[in-house]
Amino acid sequence: MRALTIIPEQAGSLAVTEVPDPVAGPGDLLVQGIAVGICGTDREIAAGDYGWAEPGKERLVIGHESLGRVLTAPEGSGFTAGDLVAGIVRRPDPVPCGACAHEEFDMCRNDQYTERGIKQLDGYASERWRVEADYAVRLDPELGLTGVLMEPASVVAKVWEQIERVSQRAWYRHERVLVTGAGPIGLLAALLGKQRDLDVHVLALGEDGIQPAMARALGATYHSDPLPEVSGKIEPGIIIEATGSAQVAVDAVTNNPAAAIVCLTGVSPVGREVTFDAGAANRNIVLENDLIFGSVNANKRHYQQAAEALAAADPDWLAGLITRRLPLDRALDAFAPGHDDIKVAVEL
């Protein structure tokens, strides 16, 4: 069968190659691949920045944003042929650490976890794939191709779960959220904020194009002014940073009202210096009871929350997030970002 593969840490090795057909074990689902989403992580792996093949293999099948249809399922697994499913990305480390032992493997403490399509496990960018039944999540069949948004939705489901846990530290409920960035993570974070009946604001560059249009179609207020100006005007109790810009992250941490919750989800490139008053930032965080945390990845609970959120969303709005669809034989085109892309899907 065909799959999208790379030689880890070798730029220019991305190719559609022939790989062996998957063989399902006793507890596995055999799945017909429908699509994979392409994100910044995939592009970094393709550029040779990182990535680890399975032991004994030269090439790694990439793709961690999965969507497929069950071909066969073991008896008693809870799945049947025809089910629309997504595969979970991370697997707990074998030691395990305390977090992995409690099935919170997105919080692994010793970095011995593995990840489909990223670290020591083949991913989902193949015409067929297998997945352990315990690491698959069923999707509403009405989602169709938009089910490929499951993995990024799981990331923001975790973000919102953590925000709601933190919010229980005091009697008040935050009513206004500012999301910085209008890519898949930012817009899905805004979606889950609207589903919580919050006053959602999205900040990104530019006033025209599909990203501002999608934010407004969601019912969010869109901004393109600098974060300090926007935050000072709307006073968001929650800020979700999803651009990966070091400057925007610093602005989020240093420009928020008292008792704000700031979640950083964007991964900034290293080596870019930003100047700010660290003493003033520390003083304000302490004296205002601010909370700042980072969040990455997701566990099974978050995938299940994401499946519910996607099923409850406007299907036309979700479809608008997928701005390019490419067949597998043109998959390499997905790694050249378009000017106005939100999510690119490679159909398998």
Residue, then its C-alpha position, 0 to 999 in steps of 0.5 A: m500500500r502507499a504511505l507518506t513517509i520520511i527519513p527522520e532528520q533528513a530534509g528532502s526525504l518526504a515521499v509517497t512510498e510503498v510500505p507493507d500492509p498493516v496486520a491487525g493484532p487480537g486487540d486492534l482495529l483495521v482501518q481504511g484511511i480517509a484523510v490526514g490533516i497536515c500541521g506545523t509539526d508535520r512540516e517540521i518533521a519533513a524539514g528534518d528538524y526531528g522525528w524518530a522511526e520505529p526501531g529497525k526501520e529507516r523511514l517513518v510513516i508520518g501523519h498524526e491527525s487521523l480519520g478512517r473507517v473501520l474495516t474489521a474490529p475484534e469482538g467486544s471492542g465496542f467498534t464495528a465495521g463502518d465506524l468513523v474513527a480517529g486514532i490517538v497520537r500518544r502512547p504511555d511510556p513503558v516504565p511508567c511514570g506516575a502520570c502515564a500510570h494514571e492514563e494521563f500520558d499527555m503529561c508524561r514526566n520522563d519523555q519515554y512516551t511514543e507518538r504515532g507519526i512523530k516518535q518511534l511509531d508509524g503514523y496514520a498517513s497510509e491507505r490502511w492503518r491499524v490501531e489498538a481499540d483502546y486508542a481509537v475514538r468513534l466519531d459522529p458519522e455525519l462529520g465526514l471529512t471534517g472528522v480530520l479535525m479531531e486531533p487539533a480539537s482534542v488539544v483545545a479540549k484539554v486546554w478548556e478542561q484545564i482552564e475550567r479546573v483552574s477557574q474553580r480556585a475562586w468564586y467567579r466565572h470568567e465570561r470573556v476569552l481572547v484567543t490569539g491566532a486564527g489557525p486551526i487551534g485558535l479557531l477551534a479554541a474559539l469554537l469551544g469557548k462559544q459552546r460554553d456561552l462565553d464572549v469570545h474574541v479572536l485576535a490575528l493579523g489582517e482584516d480580510g481573508i478567510q480567517p477573519a471571516m471564519a472567526r466572525a461566522l462563529g459569532a466571535t468578535y475579531h481584532s487585528d490591533p496589538l494585543p496590549e490595546v485589545s486586552g486593555k479594551i476588553e479585559p479578557g479573564i481568559i487568554i489562549e495564545a495560539t500563534g507561537s509568536a514570542q512577542v504575542a506570548v509575552d504580551a499575553v502574560t504581561n497584559n491581562p486583568a487581575a486573576a486572569i488565566v493565560c494558556l500558552t499553546g503555541v510553540s515559539p522558535v528559539g533564538r528570538e529575543v523579546t525585551f520586557d520588564a520581568g520584574a513588573a511581570n512577576r509583580n503583577i502575576v503575584l499581586e493579581n493572582d494570575l495563572i499562566f500555564g502551557s498545554v500540549n497533546a491530549n489523552k483519550r478523555h480529551y479526544q472524547q470531549a473533542a468528538e462531542a464538540l465537533a458533533a455539536a458544531d455547525p457542519d458548514w462552519l467546520a467544513g470551512l476550516i478545511t481550505r485545501r484537499l489534496p489526493l495522496d499522490r499530491a501530498l507533497d503540495a500540502f507542505a507548502p502553506g498557502h497564503d490563506d490556508i487554515k487546514v490542509a487535508v490529504e485524502l487517502 
